[in-house]
Amino acid sequence: MHKLLVHGDQDSAYSPNNRQRGGKNTASSDHAWAMTRALAADAVRVGWDRSSFVQVLVDGPYKAGHHARTIQHRRGYDRAAEWVRRAWDGAREHVQSTDRICSRQSFHAALAAFRSRVERTPWKGVAGKTDLRNLIARMEICTRSGGWDHTVSERELAERMGCSRTTARNSNQRLLDARLLRQLDRGSATEGARWMLISPVHGSSHLWATPQGPKAGGVMSGPAVIRDEPEADINSRAAARLMQLDAFAHFGLGGSGLAIIAALAERGGQTVSDLQGSASVSRPTAYRHLGKLAELGLLERVGEVYVLSPKALEGIGTPTPESPKPASGWGDVADRIGTAGIGERRRRQHEAQRAYWLREQKRLAGNYRTSSASESHPAVAEAEHVRAGGAVVDPSSGEIINDLYVASDGGWIWHEASA
């Protein structure tokens, strides 16, 4: 908040993309309003009063108050102060009506609500399933860190998601654009970037749209909001245990197979129509993956209803007429569908990249130290040129140079004889 107040919204974290009817652009004013409300909410929490907040924004030199000062220049001080007061009153009402996260227990309660909304949001298409994996991986990291802030590199995130680094990077950008994620810094040579999960302010998952755009994953990857169709419902903890396995790679069971298993793990005994809503998949996709899982013995079909086998979450199938030789584990599943070893090859590639990066850092640091030690400043005398008493010797002839001395700090002193 201090950075936002002094330097403004450099990361465009509060900038909406709004246009009124007729083409009038209101993005600038909406951006300033959202930023001012965020600052006001934090000021309320730390104990400021309204008059102090108005004085800081309108009279101060901070960039966050640029819009308020523009209103003052055009319409006068009273209109600018009234604009800031309305932002303050709305922020104070929001702060008073919401529970503040002040302990680890309150954070886990907020994270549980966030997890429930993620599980009940339809994540359609390839891009949607990838974004779901991204959020699930970040929720597991935040569970251990005890806060919305977390540190993770692209390579580590890709390994947790079970996808390539490029896929993880593209998913990060979609979540950033959807305001579900914020990047706090870019990391360092030895640590990953710092991120923050952002929970939308809507109270119901019916009002929460998924972030992927129509170009991300085909026809089924447009923004989706649940209204008349059955609500999505998956078990994200089961998905977190399975998504990094080779069996759920892109050319294996993939994100759709993962969503179907997570939906059945949450609520068994679903039909194909039920799975269309709970797993957010199309009907052909549901039939295709249900057939694969039935051949592996991980599903049992009773009439039109599908249930998981007793040890399906461990990759161990049950003998059925459709699967006389069921799978004996997720490794066996990956061998059968041809995706075995993908995760290990990805980890080896990432380890090689990390080792190369460390070697380059050491090499560059060694070159810097060598060049710094070998090159002396021309204003500092070298020890081989100095004799007792500060006299200077010509290195080529060995004779003492008159009127040239070396000071106690190593610098040259030229004393010209008086005429």
Number of C-alpha atoms within 10 A of each C-alpha: 15 9 11 18 19 14 12 18 18 9 11 12 17 17 18 17 10 14 11 9 7 6 8 9 13 13 15 13 13 16 20 21 20 16 23 24 22 18 21 27 22 16 19 19 13 9 8 13 12 17 12 10 20 22 13 14 23 22 14 15 13 15 17 23 23 16 21 24 21 14 17 18 12 10 11 12 17 10 15 21 21 13 18 24 17 13 22 25 16 13 22 19 12 13 16 12 9 8 10 12 13 8 10 13 11 14 18 17 12 18 20 14 14 17 18 16 20 23 25 22 27 31 31 28 22 20 26 28 25 27 26 26 28 23 23 22 23 24 23 14 18 20 16 9 13 16 19 20 17 21 20 16 15 17 23 15 23 25 21 23 29 28 26 18 19 12 16 24 15 15 24 22 15 21 21 17 16 17 18 17 21 21 18 14 11 13 15 9 9 9 11 18 15 17 20 17 22 16 17 15 8 9 10 11 20 17 15 20 16 24 22 28 18 14 11 17 17 13 11 21 21 21 16 21 17 18 9 7 11 15 22 23 25 28 21 26 17 17 24 22 13 22 25 19 23 27 31 24 24 16 12 20 23 20 28 27 24 24 29 26 29 25 26 21 21 16 15 14 16 18 16 20 15 17 27 23 22 28 31 30 27 17 13 11 16 21 15 13 19 21 14 16 25 23 20 28 27 27 27 23 17 11 7 10 14 19 19 22 19 14 15 22 19 15 23 20 29 23 19 17 11 16 18 13 14 21 25 17 18 21 16 17 24 22 15 14 16 15 20 20 15 17 21 13 11 18 16 11 13 17 13 12 13 14 12 12 14 14 12 12 14 12 12 12 11 12 12 11 11 11 10 11 9 8 8 11 10 9 10 13 18 14 9 10 15 18 13 6 9 16 16 24 18 12 11 6 7 10 10 16 11 13 12 16 22 20 14 8 8 15 14 17 13 10 10 9 7 4 3
